[in-house]
């Protein structure tokens, strides 16, 4: 039985080291889809170059970032199977 190798990439907010990956980045309005694609590209490319068969895109806190990653995957990495998970802020 072959076990698939899965690579994982997290959200832009994780690089800020302030918990933004869980509740969203306050500066998100300054980010564009293209900037988010540019930020994710080298991480995804490194995993692809390393030979992963699948990609987990995890704890994405915004629809803009999710759309950006999906567009990047479709355009430049269509051979990578992937899934995307969200982190959601619940208003109580």
VMD Tcl script that draws the C-alpha trace (Angstrom):
set ca {
  {0.00 0.00 0.00}
  {1.36 3.40 -0.98}
  {0.95 6.15 1.58}
  {0.55 9.63 0.05}
  {2.94 12.32 1.16}
  {1.04 15.46 2.12}
  {2.63 18.89 2.44}
  {1.04 21.61 4.53}
  {1.00 25.39 4.15}
  {-0.57 27.82 6.55}
  {-2.02 31.29 6.16}
  {-0.27 34.59 5.62}
  {-1.13 35.66 9.16}
  {1.06 32.91 10.65}
  {4.20 34.79 9.59}
  {3.14 37.74 11.75}
  {3.44 35.70 14.97}
  {0.44 37.43 16.54}
  {-2.32 34.82 16.20}
  {-3.65 36.31 12.95}
  {-3.99 32.85 11.42}
  {-6.85 32.21 13.84}
  {-8.76 35.49 13.80}
  {-7.70 37.24 10.61}
  {-5.11 39.84 9.84}
  {-6.13 43.42 10.68}
  {-4.14 44.68 7.68}
  {-5.93 42.36 5.26}
  {-7.50 45.28 3.34}
  {-3.94 46.25 2.30}
  {-3.36 42.82 0.78}
  {-4.46 41.98 -2.73}
  {-5.12 38.63 -4.30}
  {-1.88 38.99 -6.29}
  {0.17 39.77 -3.15}
  {-1.27 36.75 -1.37}
  {-0.53 34.55 -4.38}
  {3.04 35.87 -4.43}
  {3.40 35.10 -0.72}
  {2.08 31.51 -1.04}
  {3.85 30.63 -4.31}
  {7.37 29.84 -2.95}
  {6.01 27.66 -0.14}
  {3.81 25.64 -2.45}
  {6.58 25.40 -5.05}
  {9.06 24.11 -2.45}
  {6.66 21.35 -1.41}
  {5.87 20.50 -5.03}
  {9.57 20.37 -5.88}
  {10.10 18.08 -2.89}
  {7.60 15.63 -4.38}
  {4.48 15.85 -2.23}
  {1.43 14.21 -3.77}
  {-1.13 16.31 -1.94}
  {-1.29 19.73 -0.33}
  {-3.14 20.77 2.81}
  {-3.84 24.51 2.97}
  {-4.78 25.01 6.58}
  {-6.39 27.53 8.95}
  {-7.15 30.12 6.29}
  {-8.99 32.99 8.03}
  {-10.33 34.94 5.05}
  {-12.23 34.38 1.84}
  {-9.75 36.58 -0.05}
  {-6.83 34.39 0.98}
  {-8.74 31.21 0.16}
  {-9.60 32.50 -3.32}
  {-5.99 33.58 -3.83}
  {-4.59 30.16 -2.97}
  {-7.18 28.38 -5.10}
  {-6.41 30.58 -8.10}
  {-2.67 29.93 -7.64}
  {-3.21 26.18 -7.41}
  {-5.41 26.08 -10.51}
  {-3.06 28.26 -12.56}
  {0.37 26.97 -11.56}
  {-0.03 23.68 -9.70}
  {-3.05 21.94 -11.32}
  {-1.47 18.51 -10.76}
  {-1.46 18.89 -6.96}
  {-4.48 17.48 -5.20}
  {-5.34 19.68 -2.26}
  {-7.76 20.60 0.44}
  {-8.37 23.84 2.26}
  {-9.50 24.34 5.84}
  {-10.70 27.54 7.43}
  {-10.43 29.07 10.85}
  {-13.53 31.00 11.73}
  {-14.21 33.71 14.24}
  {-17.54 33.13 15.90}
  {-19.52 36.15 17.03}
  {-21.38 35.44 20.23}
}
mol new
graphics top color blue
foreach p $ca { graphics top sphere $p radius 0.5 }
foreach p [lrange $ca 0 end-1] q [lrange $ca 1 end] { graphics top cylinder $p $q radius 0.2 }
display resetview
